[in-house]
């Protein structure tokens, strides 16, 4: 597994302070984010998942604590749209350039609007996918949000 991904390269290029953490990715896990939290020995609220969705048919990126679910109604409203739905995995892979289970909010192939669940900003640090299955980056959530060019909003059900 490479330490260098488009995600880590983008963070380095922007001068973002982060550390890289590996874990044994389980492709059979029901919920990848929860499996990552357990493998890293961190609370699920601190290990964030990156999800790709469509708001009024346009791709968006949402970042949530791995133990929470997005409210599609809140997601649509936060992006100023009428309806939202999760993006199909092949479409998410095509838009981001990452494999499902390794989708990072950093260094995506195509820049899309990004929102982070506002409760994540209360954490001292968070883990986000580093662009490969089994690779997480640890950084300040406010810095992570700034690096994505996104905003914080209430997104959870």
N, C-alpha and C positions, 0 to 999 in steps of 0.2 A: 504494500500500500504506500502510495506516495504521500509525502508531507505537503507537497505543492499541488494545489488545485487552483482553478480560476478564483475560487472564493478567498483562499489564503493570499493569493497574489494581489487581488483587489484590495484586501485589508492592508497588506504591506505597502502597496503603492500609495494608499491614503494615510499612511503613518499611524494606523490604528494599533493600539497595544492589545495583544491577545496571546493566549497560549493554546497549543494543540493537544488534544487528548484523544487517545484511541480506545476503542472497546470492541469486544467480539460481537459483531453484528449478527443477529439471528434472523434470517430471511423468513422463518416460519412464525415469528412473533405476531400476535394479533395487533398490537399497538407498538410500533417501532419506537416512538418517543418514550413510552414507559419502560420499554426494554433498555433503552439507552440510559435512562435515569438510574435504573437498578444496577446496570453494569458499571456506571460511574460512581455509584454510592452517593448520589445526590437526590434531594427531594424533587419530585416531578414538577413542582412549581418553578424550579430553577432551570430545568431542561426544556427548552422551547422547541416546538415543532413548526416547520415551515409548510404551509398548505397553499396550494394554488386553486383559485376559484375563478368563476366568471360572474361579473356583475353587468347585467344588461348585455350579456354576450361578449364582454371585453375582459381579458385576463387581468387578475390582480393577485397579489401575494399577501397572505395573512400569517401572522406569527402569534402563536398561543402557547401557554404552558401545556406540557405534554399530557397532563391529566384532565384537561378541559376540552369541551366541544364548542365549536363556533355556532352562534345563532345566525343563520343565513339572513334573517330579517335585519339584525343589527349590522351585519356585514354590508348588505345592500345599502342601508341608510348611511352608514359611515363613509361609503364611497360615493354617496349622492345618487344612488341608483334605485330602481324599483324592485329588482329581483336578483337573487344570487343563488348559485349552485356550485358544488365542488367540480373542479375540472377533472376530466377523465385522465387516468394515469398516462396514456400515450401522449395526450395533448400537453400535459404538464411537463413531460420529458422533452418534448419538442420545443416548447416555449423557453424552458430554463436551461436546457443543455445538460441537465443532471438526471440521473436515474432516480426513480421513486425510492425512497429510503435514504437517499443521499442529496435531496434537494436543499440547497442553501439559499438564503435570501441575498447572499453576496455573490457578485460576479455572474449573475444569470446572463444567458445568451441575449435575452431581450429585456430591456429595462421596463418594468411594469410598476404601477402604483402599489405601495406597500403600507400596511397598517400593522401595528403591534398592539396586542392586548395591553391596556394601560396598567393593569395590576402587575405586569412583569417589571415595570419601572421601579417598583418598591424593592426589588432584589438587589443585593450588593453586586452580584455578578450573575451571569446566565451562561448557559451552554447552547450553542446553535450549530446546526449541521455545517460542517466545513467543506461540503462539496463531494463527499464520498461516503458510502455506507461504512459505518464504524469510525468516522472521523468527526470530532466535535471541536469547536473553538470556544474558549472561555473568555468572556469580556464583559465590560460594564454594559448593562442594557441600554443606557442612554446613548453611549457611544455606538452601540450596535444599531440603534434606531437612526442615529445621524448618518451612519455609513450607508444605510439603505436609502436615505433620502425620504424616509417615510414619516408617518405621524402615529401618535398613540390614540387609541379609541377603545370604547367598551364593546367587545366583540363576542364575549362568551355567553352561552345560553344560561 
